[in-house]
Amino acid sequence: MGVAPKLKEAVFNRLQDHFGIRLPESAGLDTMACIEAAHEDRLKMGVCLGGNLYGSNPDAAYAAEALGKLDLVVI
């Protein structure tokens, strides 16, 4: 599975219309890129919407260290 770093256009437009906001248009990060960014102190918080970031990562110790660097994790 994983995360799509860019929303489908219809979903993107619907979110903007529904909430009356302007969303950023740059692509986001996939799951592994998020772990790497956390490990490199480029992220301060994470929102986990399911899945097992330790078990699905090829290096669970690396994932644990990366997530441990975050100021806030919401699960």
Secondary structure, DSSP 4 states (H G I P E B T S, - for coil): ----SS--HHHHHHHHHHHT-----S----HHHHHHHHHTT--SEEE--SS-TTTTSS-HHHHHHHHHT-SEEE-
